[in-house]
């Protein structure tokens, strides 16, 4: 009996035929949920379509999964299909023409924001068939959307410095932001520059009545509250010489105020899904001979994060700390005479990445912490310090380095 000819690519006989994939039941992938459904490492990706109904998708190796919905559409129905599918999937839609010669465009659409759309024209095969890894690697990336669209954030200390950049980052990611602080002119400027979806409200975290009225106003304006970011802080610190009044003032702003804000915000936070982000500091992790209440307050705030994470987890709320290292911000601008090159050179000695951080880098991690992509991140510290916190007092250089540095001094 003559053997059947083998397909050199797939290693199967030419007469081999796979069974067509059946559409996935609607209840299996609810619209609006992530449609990443792995079919196993090493499997070949299948792209089967049926009147716009999503099918299982996956890819080999570490490439991951494509978060897309694919459908067939007539040549003149591209925009119509986009409108019909908007809101069904938060990741992306790829439209493939039923007629290969009439539609040869791959469209990546920002589903959740009607005002944003990116259309990438590219000659692609629009036929419905199984595709192997080589074909998948040629497909353009689908525009991934933030999970913060439609969410509401309250950010304290957002009138300037890192707090302002956090407010901007959350707003850029799609959240509506209540900018709060005690520098009213600067707060109004920040909110105005952000535009629609941003409002300034005076808030002194030392005053319980202001906290309560601010939360009530936020709920009245936006109807929900998803994120609380505690960024307000006081630098009223003279180390061991700090008088009692300054100790109490600094700790009231840096730990007591944030704790009371979280306490009073819990009834308003979305459950499940609400997130509390406390802005810590490397100063709260290590000894510093020139800082007292500031470092103590940040250390306490980091511990408070753990308390909140455990206490609020049953309600579906998360709490994390984001701790910057040395960051190019107003305090460092003052220390260096606004010389960023000097700051980077000084920072290179204590940050393995060789510079000081940027405020937008802190904001990016806060945005991530608030997103659904961090849904399993809870009760921990997220250092944004270029590696500062992994070094010991020897700056990661070991004893040989320091012995050699001081050899001449001792041995002459």
Secondary structure, 3 states (H helix, E strand, C coil): CCCCCECCCCCCECCCCCCCCCCCCHHHCCCCCCCCCCCCCCCCCCCCCECCECCCCCCCHHHCCCCCEEEEECCCCHHHHHHHHCCCCCCCEEEEECCCCCCCCEEEECCCCCCCEEEECCCCCCCCCCCCHHHHHCCCCCCCCCCCCCCEEEECCCCCHHHHHHHHHHHHCCCEEEEEECCHHHHHHHHHHHCCCEEEEECCCCCHHHHHHHHHHHHHHHCCECEEEECCCCCCCCHHHCCHHHHHHHHHHHHHHHHHHHHHHCCCECCCCCEEEEEEEHHHCCCCCCCCHHHHHHHHHHHHHHHHHHHHHHHCCEEEEEEECCEECHHHHHHHCCCHHHHHHHHHCCCCCCCCEEHHHHHHHHHHHHCHHHCCCCCCEEEECCCHHHCCCCCCCHHHHHHHHHHHHHHC
